[in-house]
Each structure stands twice: as structure tokens, then as C-alpha cells.
Amino acid sequence: MTITSTQHIAFFGATGGCTNACLVHTLNAGFHATALARTPSKLVDMLHAQGISQDVMDAQLTIFKGDISDIHAIKDTLTNHVAGTTGAVTLASQIISGIGGTPQMQMSLRRPVTIDNPEICATATKNIIQALQEIYKTQPSTALHKPSIAVISTTGVSDVKEDVPFAFRILYHVVLADPHKDKKEMESLVTENSGTTFRGAVIVRPSLLTGDQSVKGSGRQGWEKLRVGREEEPAVGYTVHRADVGQWIFEEVVKTGGEGRFGQRITLTN
Ligand SMILES: NC(=O)c1ccc[n+]([C@@H]2O[C@H](COP(=O)([O-])OP(=O)(O)OC[C@H]3O[C@@H](n4cnc5c(N)ncnc54)[C@H](OP(=O)(O)O)[C@@H]3O)[C@@H](O)[C@H]2O)c1
């Protein structure tokens, strides 16, 4: 699908490393974008640090302040805010979500790591679905051009094939059980709503994330050198750099429209 000049890509979790890197490439390529951020100044500072000028931000990006629990702010992020356009509401052509919680240690031998909000990914997905369904109901014409969604999940949640290297299995299947339950719920919601609420869906499962969002930072392997697997034939590896994951999502999903990846659960690793 070709993105028209009045369409935009909606970002959730863009102050996270992978999604921020994806947004940087999206803006550099000239696309319009919206982003929901709890702290807009944090997002602006991250984009400035990556060389995105204020002029580019003014022309191509609209940031909405809000939490993912705020359906109204989600609706704003999903609807059209391209400068110079008026008239009927149009929706984002794509949604990119890298929402995730902050890991926290707890006094438990069985579950030493939990996250600040153990249902954040499922909640975010439910709320995006609810927001879209309410928009379709009040503005039926929007349902003719539904957005696709790409979410960042994780390895270690497959029911089909083991995609975690042997040395990481206790970490992934015991220590990280709480965040992974949330990711599985997110994946189910996205899959169930693909073709109905969403035009299509792509699930990206990176291995252990390293580095930050810096697209020019060190430690990157390069997005085109990543090993890419599918649920049935996962690419099994230890780590992957956030900036590489973000660029991979830009190159393979944002830039292309993502149709060739719809329905896939993609493992990404070095
Ligand atoms: N750590 C790993 O090794 C690993 C491995 C595989 C997958 N993952 C998953 O991959 C995804 C991307 O990870 P990352 O490290 O690039 O990013 P991250 O640092 O986990 O960023 C999370 C993002 O979610 C946002 N967020 C959290 N709660 C929110 C709320 N209530 N409302 C609105 N926004 C909220 C954060 O915003 P604020 O800036 O406001 O906090 C931030 O933008 C995450 O889901 C992560 O769990 C992680």
C-alpha cells in the first residue's frame, strides 16, 4: 500500500529505544507521524539528539501528551492531523507500538522480576482496539481504510517452537514469566483483531535488547544483517540492538506498508 501525503503513521511507546529509532527513520524518510507520549519533552529531546530538526518536527510530527489508559488521547493519535488538510477524518495508515513496562525486582525466588505494570502491553492493545472501534462506529467512512499494526513482543513466548538459546531459558521462562504472559496476551489480541479491527498485523519478537535508540550509535550490527525468523523457523540468538530492531521495522514494515509481513511472528536477532 502506498502511503498518501495526507496519511500518517501513529506511534505508541516512541520514547522506547526500538520505537524511537523507527520514528527517526520514518521522519527522515519524509512520512508524517503522530506519537502518544507521557512526557512529550522527553520525546522531543530524544529526536533532537538524533538529528531531527525542529522544522521537521513542526512539519511532520504531532505529539499528544497522554497515557495509554486515555482513550481520548489514543483517538487523537490515530486520527488525521496532517498540516493543511481539512474535512473528513482519516485514520493512520499504520500503527507502530513498542509500549512496555519497567522491570522491577521483587522478593520472590520463583518470580524475582516483575514489571511496574504487569498488564501494560495487553492493556495498551485493548485500548487501541477500543479506540479504533469507537472511531469506526461514529465515523463509518473511516472503516474503509483501517490501519495495520506492528507490535514489539519478545522471543520466549512461542507455543510452536523454542526460540530462546539454551543458556537463556531459565531467564526467559522463569525469571521473565510475568512480562511474557502480558506479551502473549498482546499477541493474541492483535491476532484476533487482524483483518477486522486492523487491516493486518505484524508481530516482531526481538531477542534480548541491547544499546539504545541511537541510529548512529556503536554496537549495532546493521538491520540488514539481522537474522530473521518466523514462528515455525525462528532465528535463535542471544541479543539484538534496539536501533537495529527499529530500523528493521521501518524498512520492512513502515516503508513497504507491511503487507508482505501480515500474519507473521518474526524473530529478530544478531
Ligand atoms: N528488554 C529486553 O531485552 C526486551 C526484549 C524483547 C522485547 N522487549 C520489549 O520490547 C519493547 C520495546 O523495548 P524498548 O527497550 O525499545 O522500549 P522501552 O524502554 O521498554 O519503552 C517502553 C515505552 O512504553 C512507554 N510506556 C510505558 N507505559 C506507558 C503508559 N502507561 N502510557 C504510555 N506509554 C507508556 C514508555 O514511555 P515512558 O518513556 O513515558 O516511560 C516507553 O515509550 C518493550 O515492550 C519491551 O518490553 C524487551
Ligand as a Chemical Component Dictionary entry (heavy atoms), coordinates in Angstrom:
data_LIG
# 
_chem_comp.id                   LIG 
_chem_comp.type                 NON-POLYMER 
_chem_comp.pdbx_formal_charge   0 
_chem_comp.three_letter_code    LIG 
# 
loop_
_chem_comp_atom.comp_id 
_chem_comp_atom.atom_id 
_chem_comp_atom.alt_atom_id 
_chem_comp_atom.type_symbol 
_chem_comp_atom.charge 
_chem_comp_atom.model_Cartn_x 
_chem_comp_atom.model_Cartn_y 
_chem_comp_atom.model_Cartn_z 
_chem_comp_atom.pdbx_ordinal 
LIG N1  N1  N 0  14.494 -5.585 27.437 1  
LIG C1  C1  C 0  14.591 -6.561 26.575 2  
LIG O1  O1  O 0  15.621 -7.254 26.464 3  
LIG C2  C2  C 0  13.422 -6.869 25.677 4  
LIG C3  C3  C 0  13.497 -7.962 24.847 5  
LIG C4  C4  C 0  12.465 -8.194 23.950 6  
LIG C5  C5  C 0  11.358 -7.345 23.924 7  
LIG N2  N2  N 1  11.290 -6.287 24.780 8  
LIG C6  C6  C 0  10.118 -5.397 24.658 9  
LIG O2  O2  O 0  10.318 -4.600 23.501 10 
LIG C7  C7  C 0  9.549  -3.387 23.606 11 
LIG C8  C8  C 0  10.446 -2.203 23.284 12 
LIG O3  O3  O 0  11.504 -2.149 24.228 13 
LIG P1  P1  P 0  12.427 -0.846 24.309 14 
LIG O4  O4  O 0  13.508 -1.192 25.283 15 
LIG O5  O5  O -1 12.732 -0.366 22.951 16 
LIG O6  O6  O 0  11.457 0.249  24.927 17 
LIG P2  P2  P 0  11.076 0.528  26.469 18 
LIG O7  O7  O 0  12.209 1.228  27.126 19 
LIG O8  O8  O 0  10.559 -0.729 27.086 20 
LIG O9  O9  O 0  9.920  1.615  26.244 21 
LIG C9  C9  C 0  8.620  1.413  26.676 22 
LIG C10 C10 C 0  7.764  2.521  26.128 23 
LIG O10 O10 O 0  6.423  2.348  26.628 24 
LIG C11 C11 C 0  6.020  3.605  27.152 25 
LIG N3  N3  N 0  5.006  3.412  28.191 26 
LIG C12 C12 C 0  5.088  2.601  29.274 27 
LIG N4  N4  N 0  3.979  2.714  29.993 28 
LIG C13 C13 C 0  3.180  3.605  29.349 29 
LIG C14 C14 C 0  1.889  4.147  29.611 30 
LIG N5  N5  N 0  1.173  3.780  30.697 31 
LIG N6  N6  N 0  1.367  5.050  28.746 32 
LIG C15 C15 C 0  2.086  5.432  27.651 33 
LIG N7  N7  N 0  3.308  4.962  27.358 34 
LIG C16 C16 C 0  3.848  4.064  28.200 35 
LIG C17 C17 C 0  7.274  4.243  27.694 36 
LIG O11 O11 O 0  7.067  5.611  27.891 37 
LIG P3  P3  P 0  7.855  6.468  29.037 38 
LIG O12 O12 O 0  9.099  6.984  28.347 39 
LIG O13 O13 O 0  6.894  7.522  29.393 40 
LIG O14 O14 O 0  8.180  5.515  30.161 41 
LIG C18 C18 C 0  8.217  3.925  26.541 42 
LIG O15 O15 O 0  7.986  4.804  25.472 43 
LIG C19 C19 C 0  9.013  -3.369 25.025 44 
LIG O16 O16 O 0  7.666  -3.829 25.032 45 
LIG C20 C20 C 0  9.891  -4.379 25.759 46 
LIG O17 O17 O 0  9.227  -4.982 26.847 47 
LIG C21 C21 C 0  12.300 -6.027 25.643 48 
# 
loop_
_chem_comp_bond.comp_id 
_chem_comp_bond.atom_id_1 
_chem_comp_bond.atom_id_2 
_chem_comp_bond.value_order 
_chem_comp_bond.pdbx_ordinal 
LIG N1  C1  SING 1  
LIG C1  O1  DOUB 2  
LIG C1  C2  SING 3  
LIG C2  C3  SING 4  
LIG C2  C21 DOUB 5  
LIG C3  C4  DOUB 6  
LIG C4  C5  SING 7  
LIG C5  N2  DOUB 8  
LIG N2  C6  SING 9  
LIG N2  C21 SING 10 
LIG C6  O2  SING 11 
LIG C6  C20 SING 12 
LIG O2  C7  SING 13 
LIG C7  C8  SING 14 
LIG C7  C19 SING 15 
LIG C8  O3  SING 16 
LIG O3  P1  SING 17 
LIG P1  O4  DOUB 18 
LIG P1  O5  SING 19 
LIG P1  O6  SING 20 
LIG O6  P2  SING 21 
LIG P2  O7  DOUB 22 
LIG P2  O8  SING 23 
LIG P2  O9  SING 24 
LIG O9  C9  SING 25 
LIG C9  C10 SING 26 
LIG C10 O10 SING 27 
LIG C10 C18 SING 28 
LIG O10 C11 SING 29 
LIG C11 N3  SING 30 
LIG C11 C17 SING 31 
LIG N3  C12 SING 32 
LIG N3  C16 SING 33 
LIG C12 N4  DOUB 34 
LIG N4  C13 SING 35 
LIG C13 C14 SING 36 
LIG C13 C16 DOUB 37 
LIG C14 N5  SING 38 
LIG C14 N6  DOUB 39 
LIG N6  C15 SING 40 
LIG C15 N7  DOUB 41 
LIG N7  C16 SING 42 
LIG C17 O11 SING 43 
LIG C17 C18 SING 44 
LIG O11 P3  SING 45 
LIG P3  O12 DOUB 46 
LIG P3  O13 SING 47 
LIG P3  O14 SING 48 
LIG C18 O15 SING 49 
LIG C19 O16 SING 50 
LIG C19 C20 SING 51 
LIG C20 O17 SING 52 
# 
